[in-house]
Every structure is written in structure tokens, then in C-alpha cells.
Amino acid sequence: MGETPKIIVDKGQAVKISTGGMLPEGADGVVMVEYCNLLDENTLEGSKAISPLENVIQPGDDYEKGATVLEKGLILRPQDLGEVSVYKRPRVAIISTGDEIVTMDEQPRPGQVRDMNRYTLCAFLRRIGAEPVYAGLCPDEFAPMRGMVEKGLGQADAVWISGGSSVGTRDLTLKVFETLKDFELLVHGISISPGKPTIIGRSGPQPVIGLPGHVASALVVAEVFLARLIGRLSGQRDFGEGFHSRVEAELSRNLESASGREDYIRVKLVENEGTLMAEPIFGKSGLISTLVGADGLVRIDMNTEGLYQGQKVEVMLV
């Protein structure tokens, strides 16, 4: 096995071969061993006739030379994993910021909250095929934050910071980004709710993202925008759209919306007399319960003042 046979098979001769082995010179077919019977040391009886090249795989049987095996940009399934060049999994460094943030094993004192974003964002990245690198919990101080960002850029393909992306006196994310080598600010603030105070930039070729500190805001921005970024870094041709399944449902009640921004409403899907209904879940952007109880997001366009009960809507499953 794994070598070119040195035996030459003449007319009237046979040689034993392992499944998957290379056919010796002179042979042009294989009889399965269950149809063979050794009559004596020199005589083999075959109880089943075969045709030329039967039980033999020829070059070109699987794919002809020059044929397209896989289209570039597809997410690989188990059956696709052969000898092909692939993109590596994107690595994303996650940094949580805020003097009020404590680790999950600490008991929060008044005014403190646990670092939920570390776990939710890391799980989000794993779900869409990226590799999270937790870079640490950082106080609202310029020097430690800059050091963590520099370290994250050295360890990963992109850096995501949760918290500090707004315009308050303790919001340092943009100030830190502006000191990075070859930094270019692309976006500061997005006309969506939740998730408005979002920063998108790059340090050279590496994306740097400032996410809102509130968990629902951070995850909505990740679902809507950053899945596309991961898709791009993964070489996916639809840049992240394939990470989300979508279903059509009927809205269970009227929804108001302020014009001039896109609203992403968390909804729960329920079946009512054979109809799939989308029930809105309301709550502030700092509440994880609005996402735990949700099956998906419904987008209200920025030029729309709301949606009506019974209206068909597209639900992006999350």
C-alpha cells in the first residue's frame, strides 16, 4: 500500500491486492476476495466474472482534470474537506472595559456589573466560525487600554472592545484607536437602535471595533454588522449573510419606530393556528433577558415609522 507495485501480471495470472492499492502493471480489473477460492498453491478459482476496469478507480473518475471542485467563498461542509486550500479561522481579540465591570466569579457591589460581554461575544465568534482570543478586562485608563489593544493586534486579526465607544469623559476607545499605527476611522456612530455608539476603524489592514458596553447593543451590532466582517475575513463570498437563517412570520402587534434610524426588535417566534407569529420583546439595551427570550431580530427600516399587526416580516434568527 502506498507504493507502485513491482509485480507484472501476465495473461492467466492474478495477484492479491489490498483495497485502495495501486493496480500492478498488466492487470485491468479486480475480483473481490469473497468471489475467489484458492484450489491449490497455484490455482485460483473466480466464481464471478468481471468486466475490464471493474472495481477500479481511474484518474478522472471523481473529477476530470480542470473541473471546478468547489467554488471560492463557500463555507466548507464535512464532505468538502479534501485537499483544498482554505482560509484560516479569523482570530479576534476581545477586550472588556469599564471600572464598573467585574469578573464572573466576583460578587458585584452596588454600581458594579459582571463581564457578560466576554462570554457572549466569544460564543458569538465561535458560532460563526471565528476563534476568540480573550485579551482581558481593562479599567477606564488610557495606558492600560492602549497596551491591551497593541497586544491584541499582535495576537489576532482584529480587536473588538466592548464599552467606552460613546462620547463621555471616560469613553477612551476612540482616543486609544487614534494613537494606533496607520489608524483610519471609518465609522463613529451608526443610525440603529440598539447599538448607535459603535466605532469601526482599522489599524493598517486590521479591523478595530468599538462596541457598546450594554450586552444587547453589543450583540445586535455583532449579529447585524460583524458577522459580515468575519465572513469577509473567512473568504466567504456573501460576506456573512450565510451565517444567518431567515424565516417569514406575522407580526403579533403594532410596532412604533422613530424615523431616521433602523430599529432591530427582538422577537419570539410562536405558532398560532398554523401561522408563525413574531412577538416583540421590549426592554433596555442593558438587559440580557431580551436576547435570552428572543429567537430573532426584525428590522424596521429607517424611513419607516413602524410596522402593523399582521404584517409579514422577515426574522433574522440569532
C-alpha positions in Angstrom: 0.0 0.0 0.0 1.2 3.5 -0.8 3.8 2.2 -3.3 4.0 1.4 -7.0 3.8 -2.5 -7.3 7.0 -4.1 -8.7 5.0 -7.2 -9.9 4.0 -7.5 -13.6 0.8 -9.6 -14.1 0.8 -11.7 -17.3 -2.2 -13.4 -19.0 -3.7 -16.1 -16.9 -2.2 -14.7 -13.7 -3.6 -13.0 -10.6 -2.1 -11.2 -7.6 -3.6 -10.4 -4.3 -4.2 -6.6 -3.8 -5.5 -4.6 -0.8 -8.5 -2.4 -1.2 -7.2 1.0 -2.2 -3.9 -0.3 -3.5 -2.4 0.6 -6.9 -3.1 -1.9 -9.7 0.0 -3.7 -10.9 1.2 -3.4 -14.5 -0.7 -5.9 -16.7 -3.8 -6.1 -14.5 -7.0 -4.5 -15.7 -9.7 -5.5 -13.1 -10.2 -6.6 -9.6 -12.3 -9.6 -8.3 -13.5 -9.2 -4.7 -12.0 -11.8 -2.4 -15.3 -13.2 -1.4 -15.7 -14.5 -5.0 -12.3 -16.2 -5.0 -11.3 -19.6 -3.9 -7.8 -21.0 -3.8 -7.9 -24.5 -5.2 -4.2 -25.3 -4.6 -0.9 -23.4 -4.3 -1.0 -22.3 -8.0 -4.7 -22.3 -8.9 -7.3 -19.6 -8.1 -10.9 -20.0 -8.9 -13.1 -16.9 -9.6 -16.8 -17.6 -9.1 -17.9 -14.3 -10.6 -16.9 -12.8 -14.0 -15.8 -9.2 -14.2 -15.5 -6.6 -16.9 -12.3 -4.6 -17.7 -11.7 -1.9 -15.1 -14.4 -3.3 -12.8 -13.7 -2.3 -9.1 -11.0 0.0 -10.3 -11.0 3.8 -9.9 -9.4 5.6 -12.8 -7.8 9.1 -12.8 -10.7 11.4 -13.7 -13.5 9.2 -12.4 -14.1 11.6 -9.4 -13.2 14.9 -11.1 -11.8 15.4 -14.5 -8.7 17.4 -14.9 -9.6 21.1 -14.9 -13.0 20.7 -13.4 -14.2 23.0 -10.6 -14.2 21.1 -7.3 -15.5 23.9 -5.0 -16.5 27.5 -5.7 -14.4 30.0 -3.8 -16.1 31.6 -0.8 -18.2 28.6 0.3 -18.4 27.6 4.0 -16.9 24.1 4.0 -19.1 21.1 5.0 -17.7 17.9 6.2 -17.9 16.3 2.7 -16.0 19.3 1.3 -12.9 18.8 3.4 -10.4 17.3 1.0 -7.1 18.5 -0.4 -8.0 22.1 -1.0 -6.5 25.5 0.1 -8.7 27.2 2.7 -8.8 30.4 4.7 -7.7 30.1 8.3 -10.3 30.9 11.0 -10.1 34.6 11.8 -8.8 35.3 15.3 -10.5 38.2 17.2 -9.1 39.7 20.4 -11.9 40.6 22.8 -11.3 43.3 25.4 -13.9 44.3 28.1 -13.6 47.8 29.5 -15.1 49.7 32.4 -14.3 50.5 36.1 -17.7 49.1 36.9 -17.0 45.7 35.3 -16.0 42.7 37.5 -15.2 39.1 36.6 -18.0 36.4 36.6 -16.6 34.8 39.8 -16.8 38.1 41.8 -19.9 39.3 43.7 -20.8 42.7 42.3 -21.1 45.5 44.7 -23.5 48.4 44.2 -22.7 50.1 40.9 -20.9 47.1 39.5 -21.9 44.5 36.8 -20.4 41.3 35.7 -18.4 40.9 32.5 -21.1 39.3 30.4 -19.7 40.6 27.1 -16.6 38.4 27.3 -18.7 35.3 27.2 -21.4 36.4 24.8 -19.1 37.8 22.2 -16.7 34.9 22.4 -19.6 32.5 22.0 -20.9 34.5 19.1 -17.5 34.3 17.3 -17.2 30.5 17.8 -20.7 30.1 16.4 -19.8 31.8 13.2 -16.5 30.0 12.7 -14.0 32.5 14.2 -11.6 32.0 17.1 -11.9 34.4 20.0 -8.9 35.4 22.0 -9.9 37.0 25.3 -7.3 39.8 25.9 -8.6 40.8 29.4 -10.6 43.2 31.5 -9.4 46.8 31.3 -10.2 49.8 33.6 -11.1 53.2 32.1 -7.5 54.2 31.8 -5.7 55.2 28.6 -2.3 53.5 29.1 -3.6 50.0 30.1 -6.2 50.1 27.3 -3.7 51.0 24.7 -1.3 48.3 25.8 -4.1 45.7 25.6 -5.1 46.8 22.1 -1.5 46.7 20.9 -1.2 43.2 22.4 -4.5 42.1 20.8 -3.3 43.3 17.4 -0.2 41.2 17.8 -2.2 38.1 18.7 -5.2 38.3 16.4 -6.6 39.5 13.0 -8.9 42.1 14.6 -9.7 43.7 18.0 -13.1 44.2 19.5 -13.5 46.4 22.6 -16.8 46.4 24.4 -17.5 49.6 26.3 -16.1 53.1 26.1 -17.3 53.7 22.5 -19.6 56.7 23.3 -18.5 60.3 23.8 -18.4 60.5 27.6 -15.3 61.7 29.5 -14.5 58.1 30.4 -15.1 56.7 26.9 -11.5 56.2 25.7 -11.8 53.7 22.9 -11.6 56.2 20.1 -8.7 58.1 21.7 -6.8 54.8 22.0 -7.6 53.9 18.4 -6.3 57.2 17.2 -2.8 56.5 18.5 -2.5 53.2 16.6 -0.2 52.9 13.6 -1.9 53.8 10.3 -5.3 54.2 12.0 -8.2 55.1 9.8 -11.6 55.9 11.3 -14.4 54.6 9.1 -17.5 54.9 11.3 -18.3 56.5 14.7 -22.0 56.1 15.4 -24.5 54.1 13.4 -28.1 55.1 12.9 -29.5 51.9 14.5 -31.1 51.0 17.8 -29.8 49.4 19.8 -26.1 50.0 19.0 -25.7 53.6 18.0 -22.3 54.3 19.7 -20.3 51.9 17.6 -16.8 52.6 16.2 -15.4 50.9 13.1 -11.8 51.5 12.1 -8.6 49.9 11.1 -5.0 49.9 12.0 -3.3 49.2 8.8 -5.1 46.1 7.4 -6.5 45.0 10.8 -10.1 45.9 11.8 -10.5 47.6 15.2 -14.1 47.8 16.6 -15.5 49.7 19.5 -18.8 48.1 20.7 -21.4 49.5 23.1 -20.9 48.2 26.6 -24.5 47.1 27.0 -24.8 43.5 26.2 -27.9 43.6 24.0 -26.5 46.5 22.0 -23.1 44.8 21.5 -24.7 41.5 20.4 -27.1 43.2 18.0 -24.2 45.1 16.3 -22.3 41.9 16.2 -25.2 40.0 14.5 -26.0 42.7 12.0 -22.6 44.0 11.0 -19.7 42.0 12.4 -20.9 38.6 11.1 -20.2 40.2 7.7 -16.7 41.2 8.8 -16.0 37.7 9.9 -17.4 36.4 6.6 -15.0 38.7 4.7 -12.0 37.6 6.8 -13.0 34.0 6.2 -13.1 34.4 2.5 -16.8 33.8 2.3 -18.3 35.2 -0.9 -21.5 36.6 0.6 -19.6 38.2 3.4 -21.5 36.8 6.4 -25.1 36.7 5.1 -24.8 32.9 5.1 -24.3 32.9 8.9 -28.0 33.7 9.5 -31.1 31.8 8.6 -34.2 33.8 8.0 -37.9 32.9 8.3 -41.1 34.8 7.4 -43.6 35.4 10.2 -46.6 37.6 11.0 -46.2 40.4 13.5 -48.4 39.9 16.6 -48.8 43.6 17.3 -48.2 47.1 16.0 -44.6 48.5 16.4 -43.7 52.1 16.5 -40.3 53.4 15.3 -38.5 56.7 15.1 -37.7 57.7 11.5 -34.1 58.3 10.7 -32.7 55.1 12.2 -33.0 51.4 11.8 -34.6 49.6 14.7 -33.8 45.9 15.4 -36.6 44.5 17.5 -36.0 41.2 19.4 -38.8 38.8 18.8 -40.0 35.4 20.0 -41.5 33.0 17.4 -44.7 31.2 18.3 -47.1 29.2 16.2 -50.8 30.2 16.4 -53.3 28.0 14.5 -50.7 27.1 11.8 -49.3 30.6 11.5 -45.8 31.6 12.6 -46.1 34.7 14.7 -43.3 37.1 15.8 -43.9 38.5 19.2 -41.8 41.6 20.1 -39.7 41.5 23.3 -39.2 45.0 24.7 -36.5 46.1 27.1 -33.5 48.3 27.6 -30.2 47.5 25.8 -28.5 46.6 29.1 -30.9 43.7 29.7 -29.6 40.2 28.6 -33.2 38.8 29.2 -34.4 40.5 26.0 -31.9 38.3 24.0 -32.3 35.1 26.1 -36.0 35.1 25.3 -35.6 36.0 21.7 -35.4 33.8 18.6 -34.5 36.5 16.2 -34.4 40.1 15.1 -36.9 42.1 13.0 -35.5 45.2 11.2 -37.6 48.3 10.9 -36.3 50.5 8.0 -35.0 54.0 8.9 -37.6 55.5 6.5 -40.5 53.7 8.2 -42.4 54.9 11.2 -43.4 51.4 12.3 -45.0 48.1 11.3 -48.5 46.9 11.7 -50.1 43.9 13.4 -50.5 41.0 10.9 -47.8 42.4 8.6 -45.4 39.8 7.1 -41.9 40.4 8.4 -38.5 38.7 7.9 -37.0 37.4 11.1 -33.2 37.0 11.2 -32.6 34.0 13.5 -30.0 34.5 16.2 
